Amino acid sequence: MNSSNSYTHEHFYLGSAHDENAKRTLWVVMLTVAMMVGEIAAGYMTGSMALLADGFHMATHAGALGIAAAAYAYAKRNAKSQRYSFGTGKVGDLGGFASALILGLVSLGIGVESVIRLFQPTEVEFGTATLIAVVGLLVNIVSALLLGHGHSQSHSHEPGHEHSHHGHDNNLRSAYVHVVADALTSVLAIAALLAGRYLGWIWLDPVMGIVGAVVIARWAWLLMAATAGVLLDQTDEHVAQEIRELVEQAGDATITDLHVWRVGPEAHAAIVSVLGNSTTNADTIRERLKPVHEVSHLTIEFRAVAVT
């Protein structure tokens, strides 16, 4: 007699690179915190407001990266908990959404401060500020290299870009976007500071700040849209279309209701309601859907056509 355990399964939908990405993110958190502490300490010792400002700016990124690291830990620790009907595969998307909100606030802060400085120029210590920006850029380059391998596997060509038919770790993407955004602000700052020091273009510093704020805001919006879609169980049209074709191509069954949504970076769930004739049944439909490797949790509701 078959045991009932043979018909049960776990809802373990974490990404295949979950542990590796968690370690990478933790390293970046430590790098960012070290940079933040160093800048704030140096700012107090030298009396440099530029150092203090950049240090507290780094604190926001450290907080967002900390959210990403915490999301990895929580998802792994509760992956087999019965409290979550479809596992904890979407915890990373929740962390990514929170990080996107923080990134949006950072871009808003940069934009407001830049506009104020455009109309009310302040004295800038070009030498000290340039050194800070260069060190910050180096830290971000190292961080980007740590996160870059995992991020490149998501097949994204820009932060927040979504290809629905591939697996995505939006938690890693959020960490990567924060690092890239910080690197962008460092590059723009270096260019503006050098132009201000050697060409006298003081106005370029706030202008570059505005440009950076707009670019970062766009990345935040794209990341927010991608993660919100997962959190709201947005239908994955690519997978849904594949299911429709496989079920209905023989002409003996019709899908009356279909739900397909992401439950993890590399996993989908699907509920397929089918109306079929006497030659088909739920097992037939399940067999037809075996090629849809994206679906890790499949529920089939089958109803036979009444014979008159």
C-alpha positions as CSV (number, residue, x, y, z in Angstrom):
1,M,0.0,0.0,0.0
2,N,1.4,3.4,-0.9
3,S,2.1,5.8,1.9
4,S,0.4,9.1,1.9
5,N,3.8,10.7,2.1
6,S,4.4,9.8,-1.6
7,Y,1.7,12.3,-2.5
8,T,3.1,15.2,-0.5
9,H,5.9,17.6,-1.3
10,E,7.8,20.5,0.2
11,H,7.2,24.1,-0.9
12,F,10.9,24.9,-1.2
13,Y,11.2,27.6,-3.9
14,L,14.5,29.4,-3.1
15,G,16.8,30.2,-6.0
16,S,19.5,27.6,-6.8
17,A,22.1,30.3,-6.0
18,H,20.4,31.5,-2.8
19,D,23.3,30.7,-0.4
20,E,26.0,32.0,-2.8
21,N,24.1,35.3,-3.3
22,A,23.5,35.6,0.4
23,K,27.2,35.4,1.1
24,R,28.0,37.9,-1.6
25,T,25.5,40.4,-0.2
26,L,26.8,40.0,3.3
27,W,30.3,40.8,2.1
28,V,29.0,44.0,0.4
29,V,27.1,45.0,3.6
30,M,30.4,44.7,5.6
31,L,32.3,46.8,3.0
32,T,29.6,49.4,2.9
33,V,29.4,49.7,6.7
34,A,33.2,49.9,7.0
35,M,33.2,52.7,4.4
36,M,30.3,54.5,6.2
37,V,32.0,54.3,9.6
38,G,35.3,55.5,8.1
39,E,33.7,58.5,6.4
40,I,31.7,59.6,9.4
41,A,34.7,59.3,11.8
42,A,37.0,61.2,9.3
43,G,34.3,63.8,8.9
44,Y,34.2,64.5,12.7
45,M,38.0,64.5,12.9
46,T,38.5,66.9,10.0
47,G,35.3,68.9,10.4
48,S,34.4,68.1,6.7
49,M,30.7,68.3,6.1
50,A,31.3,66.6,2.7
51,L,32.7,63.6,4.5
52,L,29.9,63.5,7.0
53,A,27.2,64.0,4.3
54,D,28.6,61.1,2.2
55,G,29.0,58.9,5.3
56,F,25.3,59.3,6.2
57,H,24.4,58.9,2.5
58,M,26.3,55.5,2.7
59,A,24.2,54.7,5.8
60,T,21.0,54.6,3.7
61,H,22.6,52.2,1.2
62,A,24.0,50.1,4.1
63,G,20.4,49.9,5.5
64,A,19.0,48.8,2.2
65,L,21.8,46.2,1.7
66,G,21.1,45.0,5.2
67,I,17.5,44.4,4.3
68,A,18.7,42.3,1.4
69,A,21.0,40.2,3.6
70,A,18.2,39.8,6.2
71,A,15.8,38.7,3.5
72,Y,18.1,35.9,2.4
73,A,18.6,34.8,6.0
74,Y,14.8,34.9,6.8
75,A,13.9,33.1,3.6
76,K,16.4,30.2,4.2
77,R,15.5,29.9,7.9
78,N,11.7,29.6,7.2
79,A,11.9,27.9,3.9
80,K,10.1,24.8,5.2
81,S,7.7,26.5,7.6
82,Q,4.1,25.5,7.3
83,R,3.1,29.1,7.9
84,Y,3.8,29.9,4.3
85,S,1.5,28.2,1.8
86,F,4.0,28.5,-1.1
87,G,7.2,28.8,0.9
88,T,9.4,31.8,1.3
89,G,10.6,32.2,-2.3
90,K,9.1,35.7,-2.5
91,V,10.7,37.1,0.6
92,G,13.5,38.4,-1.6
93,D,11.0,40.3,-3.7
94,L,9.7,41.9,-0.6
95,G,13.2,42.9,0.4
96,G,13.8,44.2,-3.1
97,F,10.6,46.3,-3.0
98,A,11.7,47.8,0.3
99,S,15.1,48.6,-1.1
100,A,13.6,50.2,-4.2
101,L,11.6,52.5,-1.9
102,I,14.8,53.5,0.0
103,L,16.6,54.0,-3.4
104,G,13.7,56.3,-4.5
105,L,14.0,58.3,-1.3
106,V,17.8,58.6,-1.8
107,S,17.3,59.9,-5.3
108,L,14.7,62.4,-4.1
109,G,17.1,63.6,-1.4
110,I,19.9,64.0,-3.9
111,G,17.7,65.8,-6.3
112,V,16.3,68.3,-3.7
113,E,19.8,69.0,-2.3
114,S,21.2,69.5,-5.9
115,V,18.5,72.0,-6.9
116,I,19.1,74.0,-3.7
117,R,22.8,74.1,-4.3
118,L,22.2,75.1,-7.9
119,F,20.5,78.3,-6.8
120,Q,22.5,78.7,-3.6
121,P,26.1,77.6,-4.4
122,T,28.2,76.6,-1.4
123,E,32.0,76.5,-1.0
124,V,33.4,73.1,-1.9
125,E,36.7,71.5,-0.7
126,F,37.6,70.0,-4.0
127,G,40.6,68.1,-2.9
128,T,39.0,66.3,0.1
129,A,35.7,65.8,-1.7
130,T,37.4,64.3,-4.8
131,L,39.4,61.9,-2.6
132,I,36.2,60.8,-0.9
133,A,34.5,60.2,-4.2
134,V,37.4,58.1,-5.5
135,V,37.5,55.9,-2.4
136,G,33.8,55.5,-2.6
137,L,34.0,54.5,-6.3
138,L,36.7,51.9,-5.5
139,V,34.5,50.4,-2.8
140,N,31.5,50.3,-5.1
141,I,33.6,48.7,-7.9
142,V,34.7,45.9,-5.5
143,S,31.0,45.5,-4.3
144,A,29.8,45.4,-7.9
145,L,32.3,42.7,-8.8
146,L,31.1,40.6,-5.8
147,L,27.5,40.9,-6.8
148,G,28.0,41.1,-10.6
149,H,28.3,37.3,-11.3
150,G,24.9,36.5,-9.7
151,H,23.2,39.5,-11.2
152,S,24.4,38.7,-14.7
153,Q,22.7,35.3,-14.5
154,S,19.4,37.1,-14.4
155,H,19.9,38.2,-18.1
156,S,19.2,41.8,-17.3
157,H,20.7,44.5,-19.5
158,E,20.0,47.3,-17.0
159,P,18.9,47.4,-13.4
160,G,15.3,46.6,-13.0
161,H,14.8,45.2,-16.6
162,E,12.6,42.2,-16.6
163,H,12.4,39.1,-18.9
164,S,9.5,37.2,-17.6
165,H,10.5,33.8,-18.8
166,H,13.9,33.7,-16.9
167,G,14.5,33.2,-13.2
168,H,15.3,36.4,-11.3
169,D,16.6,37.1,-7.8
170,N,15.1,40.5,-7.2
171,N,16.8,40.6,-3.8
172,L,20.2,40.4,-5.4
173,R,19.2,42.8,-8.1
174,S,18.2,45.4,-5.5
175,A,21.6,45.1,-3.8
176,Y,23.3,45.4,-7.2
177,V,21.2,48.5,-8.1
178,H,22.2,50.2,-4.9
179,V,25.9,49.6,-5.5
180,V,25.6,50.7,-9.2
181,A,23.7,53.8,-8.1
182,D,26.3,54.7,-5.6
183,A,29.1,54.1,-8.2
184,L,27.2,56.4,-10.6
185,T,27.0,59.2,-8.1
186,S,30.7,58.8,-7.4
187,V,31.6,59.0,-11.1
188,L,29.4,62.1,-11.7
189,A,30.8,63.7,-8.5
190,I,34.4,63.1,-9.6
191,A,33.7,64.6,-13.1
192,A,31.9,67.6,-11.5
193,L,34.6,68.2,-8.9
194,L,37.5,68.1,-11.4
195,A,35.6,70.5,-13.7
196,G,35.0,72.8,-10.7
197,R,38.6,72.7,-9.6
198,Y,40.3,73.1,-12.9
199,L,37.7,74.9,-15.1
200,G,35.8,76.8,-12.4
201,W,32.5,75.2,-13.4
202,I,31.0,75.3,-9.9
203,W,27.5,74.9,-11.4
204,L,28.3,71.4,-12.8
205,D,28.3,69.7,-9.4
206,P,24.6,70.3,-8.6
207,V,23.7,69.6,-12.3
208,M,25.4,66.3,-12.1
209,G,23.5,65.6,-8.9
210,I,20.2,66.2,-10.7
211,V,21.2,63.9,-13.5
212,G,22.2,61.2,-11.1
213,A,19.0,61.6,-9.1
214,V,16.9,61.2,-12.3
215,V,18.8,58.1,-13.4
216,I,18.6,56.5,-9.9
217,A,14.9,57.3,-9.7
218,R,14.3,55.5,-12.9
219,W,16.2,52.4,-11.7
220,A,14.2,52.5,-8.4
221,W,10.9,52.7,-10.4
222,L,11.8,49.7,-12.6
223,L,12.9,47.6,-9.6
224,M,9.7,48.6,-7.8
225,A,7.6,47.6,-10.8
226,A,9.4,44.2,-11.1
227,T,9.1,43.3,-7.4
228,A,5.5,44.6,-7.1
229,G,4.5,42.4,-10.0
230,V,5.8,39.3,-8.2
231,L,4.3,40.3,-4.8
232,L,0.9,40.9,-6.4
233,D,1.0,37.5,-8.2
234,Q,1.1,39.1,-11.6
235,T,0.4,36.5,-14.4
236,D,3.5,35.3,-16.2
237,E,2.1,35.5,-19.8
238,H,5.0,33.6,-21.4
239,V,4.4,30.5,-19.1
240,A,0.6,30.9,-19.4
241,Q,0.7,30.9,-23.2
242,E,2.9,27.8,-23.2
243,I,0.4,26.0,-20.9
244,R,-2.6,27.0,-23.1
245,E,-0.8,25.7,-26.3
246,L,0.2,22.3,-24.7
247,V,-3.3,21.7,-23.2
248,E,-5.4,22.7,-26.1
249,Q,-3.4,21.8,-29.2
250,A,-4.9,18.3,-29.4
251,G,-8.4,19.8,-29.6
252,D,-9.9,17.5,-26.9
253,A,-9.6,19.9,-24.0
254,T,-10.2,23.6,-23.3
255,I,-8.9,25.7,-20.5
256,T,-11.7,27.5,-18.7
257,D,-9.6,29.2,-16.0
258,L,-5.8,29.7,-15.7
259,H,-3.6,31.2,-12.9
260,V,0.2,31.4,-13.3
261,W,2.3,33.3,-10.8
262,R,5.9,33.4,-9.5
263,V,6.6,31.8,-6.1
264,G,10.4,32.0,-6.2
265,P,13.3,33.3,-8.3
266,E,13.1,30.1,-10.5
267,A,9.7,28.7,-9.7
268,H,6.1,29.3,-10.7
269,A,2.8,27.9,-9.4
270,A,-0.1,27.2,-11.7
271,I,-3.8,26.4,-11.3
272,V,-5.3,25.0,-14.5
273,S,-9.1,24.4,-14.9
274,V,-9.8,22.2,-17.9
275,L,-13.0,21.1,-19.7
276,G,-12.3,17.9,-21.6
277,N,-14.0,15.0,-23.4
278,S,-14.1,11.4,-22.2
279,T,-10.6,10.6,-23.7
280,T,-8.8,12.9,-21.4
281,N,-8.5,13.3,-17.6
282,A,-6.4,15.2,-15.1
283,D,-3.4,12.8,-15.5
284,T,-3.5,13.3,-19.3
285,I,-3.3,17.1,-18.8
286,R,-0.5,16.8,-16.2
287,E,1.5,14.6,-18.7
288,R,1.1,17.3,-21.4
289,L,2.4,20.0,-19.1
290,K,5.6,18.2,-18.1
291,P,7.7,20.3,-20.6
292,V,6.8,23.5,-18.7
293,H,9.8,23.3,-16.4
294,E,9.1,26.8,-14.9
295,V,6.1,25.4,-13.0
296,S,7.1,23.8,-9.7
297,H,3.6,23.6,-8.2
298,L,0.8,22.5,-10.5
299,T,-2.9,22.1,-9.6
300,I,-5.3,20.7,-12.2
301,E,-9.1,20.9,-12.0
302,F,-10.6,18.7,-14.6
303,R,-14.3,18.5,-15.6
304,A,-15.5,16.1,-18.3
305,V,-17.9,17.3,-21.0
306,A,-21.4,16.0,-20.3
307,V,-22.5,13.5,-23.0
308,T,-26.1,14.2,-24.3
